[in-house]
Amino acid sequence: MLKLHTTSHKIDTVFVAALFTVFAATAFLVVLIGAKQYQNTADSMDYNYEIRAASSYLVEKVRQNDSASHIAISELDGIPALALTSEENGAYYTTYIYCYDGALRELFVSEHSVYAPNAGQQIVPLQDFAPEALHSGLIRITVTGTDGTPVPLYISVHADSEEGAL
């Protein structure tokens, strides 16, 4: 009778150990699945932030300078840029918006300033920025997020669309 009782304790111990092992393995798998899902969600949020922030920023800047004669597609040391010209107190200033060194940048300079692309203020991380004038009053800007997916953005210029401007 003593042997039967000892065998019963061994089976109980093996059963509890096996149950604990299955529980630990399941918990580990749940944590791995959750970590992967969290990583996917974080990556998606980063991408959405980059594209939405860049899009909102660009639309707002064009709306602030909503005149075809003040908006031009330009180059800044060979880098494609959106040039927004303004006049303040008789002096002309240009705001260049371009992508340099992995970020969308803004550079505000006076008419006769000397500047370099690295002088611009970083706005949001981007891989590429390609502005183009489709026709008078319509701009397409293709922004490429850090994941490499290009997203086109169409912006219309509403105010005084002079012939030949933009």
Summary of the structure (lengths in Angstrom):
residues: 166
radius of gyration: 29.3
end to end distance: 99.3
largest distance: 108.3
contacts: 450
relative contact order: 0.14
helix: 42%
strand: 37%
